[in-house]
């Protein structure tokens, strides 16, 4: 497992001062295959899994270049933190 410790990743910005999608996906690389993104898209964003996959790949709804808005990044952070807390609580119940 590839874990980064005590490393601060610099966020690169694309058009409209949004973090580049590849940066978001790169930061999630160690968990991207372990997460049910469909559930996150539905439960936290109210969107389809394809919408979230497109966002992760830097594609907007029209097939052009896009990424996460700051608000969407806040929601994604919240979703991942919520999932982390739920996993930890489940592990401690064992």
Secondary structure, 3 states (H helix, E strand, C coil): CCCCCCCCCCCCECHHHCECHHHHHHHCCCCCCCCCHHHHHHHHHCCCHHHHHHHHHCECCCCCECCCCHHHHHHHHHHHHHHHHHHHHHHHCC
